[in-house]
C-alpha cells in the first residue's frame, strides 16, 4: 500500500456531514429497522445491514477482503471457531 494513500477515516471525513443528515432522516431509520426485523436469520440481518451501509459509505473493495477472511474455516465472524 502506498504511503501517500489516506487511511479510511481520512477518506470518510469529507462525507461526515451528508452521512449525518441522511441518518437523521426518519425514513432512513424506519427502512433500516424494517429490514433488520424482517428476519431472525443472522445472515439475512447482516445482508440487510451491509446492503444499506454500502449505499451510505463509498468503500470499494472492502467486501472482497472480508469474504476472503470468512473463507478461512478457523475464523468466524466474531472470533476463532472452536468447541468452547
Residue pairs with C-beta under 8 A, 6 or more apart in sequence:
8 59
12 19
12 57
15 57
15 58
19 56
19 57
22 28
22 56
23 29
23 56
31 52
32 48
32 49
32 52
35 48
35 49
35 51
35 52
36 45
36 48
36 49
38 44
38 48
39 45
39 48
50 63
54 63
69 75
70 77
73 81
74 80
74 81
75 81
